[in-house]
Amino acid sequence: MLKISERIDGIALSEIVAISEGAARMRAQGHDVLALSTGEPDFPTPAHVCAAAFEAMKAGQTRYPPTAGTTELRQAVADGAGVKAGNVIVSTGAKQVLANVFLATLNPGDEVIVPAPYWTSYSDIISMSGGKTVLLRCGAETGFKMTPEQLEAAITPRTRWLLLNSPSNPSGAVYSADELAALAAVLVRFPQVWIASDEIYDLICYSPFVSFAQACPALADRTLTINGVSKAHAMTGWRIGWGIGPAELIKAMIAVQGQITSGACSIAQAAAVAALTGDQSHIASRAAEFRARRDTVVSALNEIPGITCAAPDGAFYVFPSCHGVLGQKTPDGRLLESDADFCAYVLAFTGLAIVPGRAFGLPGHFRLSYAYALRDLQDGCLRLNRAVAALNVC
Ligand SMILES: Cc1ncc(COP(=O)(O)O)c(C=O)c1O
């Protein structure tokens, strides 16, 4: 009988993937299903980026690349951040950067502070690396952001990392320079705590974006910035992300990566160089399109009795509260006790797939991705309205 390692036991398929796959199965059975559950831009990868990949293939860039990344991509990332190439590791997506850093630095029982709601993979990557996730509940009352008081109260002698994500998946919350500086004022007093700042949505931001490293240069010697091309350049399938941090940390992460995947795909790295150094006009136009979609979705959701939705400052998700519909009954008499009940009902009743807040560590909400065409978003809000209108108040 197969024995699963303790490291992996308990790590389930992500609820986002389970819901998206469930929706696809329903569609295959002939149901009218609309999934607004995935965090993937619906735009194509820019043509000049695809052309650079083709050129790289023709030029024979098809052999093992250096483990840490190609010279060209490391330099392009370093130039953008004002650091040296030795401060950069290129990996197979931002996800691998996260795996590298926690595998490289956590010992059993080491703690990582994660503000919730959080991207679902964080806690699984931390636990696979032997660490312990310490979740801090950050509700709508603080704009889904952590306060300096909360941070200080959560730090223990075992705390090794604070994992920040701005703009946030799933809430879209963006920390201002002042808010980051207030967190830094706590962190300077705890030298054992390093900061991993996941900024994968930095270019999809409707308020001024400030990187943690920019806002808090005094903590540069213990800050890792995580980013990549997946979201802003619509390159989710190319699997290129990077980490920027102190050379000593980057070296340890390269050692991990060298034994797992080696360097990231050489062709995708050439494409990423074109994304970073070539024409950037798609970024502003797509961010404007995302913003218009956000406005449409937020106002449509706030029209639905029992649903409240703040306008997020970045990324392409809304994270509305569904507290106002809990306690009501579905047309077939089932009581809605939780966000998961609500999302399951909406899927069964109208064919709309959305993800319950519990998947992100903050029940009572749901995540709807607006990285979809406007007509699908309008259709999704109508379906949600129909589902709520059919509920019976007990
Ligand atoms: C907050 C956050 N970080 C990292 C990632 C992973 O990015 P990549 O596609 O570069 O692995 C995602 C993808 O959904 C994300 O939402």
The ligand as an SDF file (V2000), in Angstrom:
LIG
                    3D

 16 16  0  0  0  0  0  0  0  0999 V2000
   -0.7220   36.0450   -4.7280 C   0  0  0  0  0  0  0  0  0  0  0  0
   -0.1400   35.1220   -5.7380 C   0  0  0  0  0  0  0  0  0  0  0  0
    1.1640   34.8320   -5.6840 N   0  0  0  0  0  0  0  0  0  0  0  0
    1.7330   33.9840   -6.5630 C   0  0  0  0  0  0  0  0  0  0  0  0
    0.9700   33.3940   -7.5620 C   0  0  0  0  0  0  0  0  0  0  0  0
    1.6500   32.4300   -8.4940 C   0  0  0  0  0  0  0  0  0  0  0  0
    2.1510   33.0370   -9.6170 O   0  0  0  0  0  0  0  0  0  0  0  0
    2.9210   32.2150  -10.7440 P   0  0  0  0  0  0  0  0  0  0  0  0
    1.9550   31.9730  -11.8400 O   0  0  0  0  0  0  0  0  0  0  0  0
    4.0380   33.1280  -11.1610 O   0  0  0  0  0  0  0  0  0  0  0  0
    3.4450   30.9540  -10.1190 O   0  0  0  0  0  0  0  0  0  0  0  0
   -0.3930   33.6700   -7.6550 C   0  0  0  0  0  0  0  0  0  0  0  0
   -1.2320   33.0180   -8.6940 C   0  0  0  0  0  0  0  0  0  0  0  0
   -2.4270   32.9660   -8.6350 O   0  0  0  0  0  0  0  0  0  0  0  0
   -0.9580   34.5650   -6.7330 C   0  0  0  0  0  0  0  0  0  0  0  0
   -2.2650   34.8810   -6.7770 O   0  0  0  0  0  0  0  0  0  0  0  0
  1  2  1  0
  2  3  1  0
  2 15  2  0
  3  4  2  0
  4  5  1  0
  5  6  1  0
  5 12  2  0
  6  7  1  0
  7  8  1  0
  8  9  2  0
  8 10  1  0
  8 11  1  0
 12 13  1  0
 12 15  1  0
 13 14  2  0
 15 16  1  0
M  END
$$$$
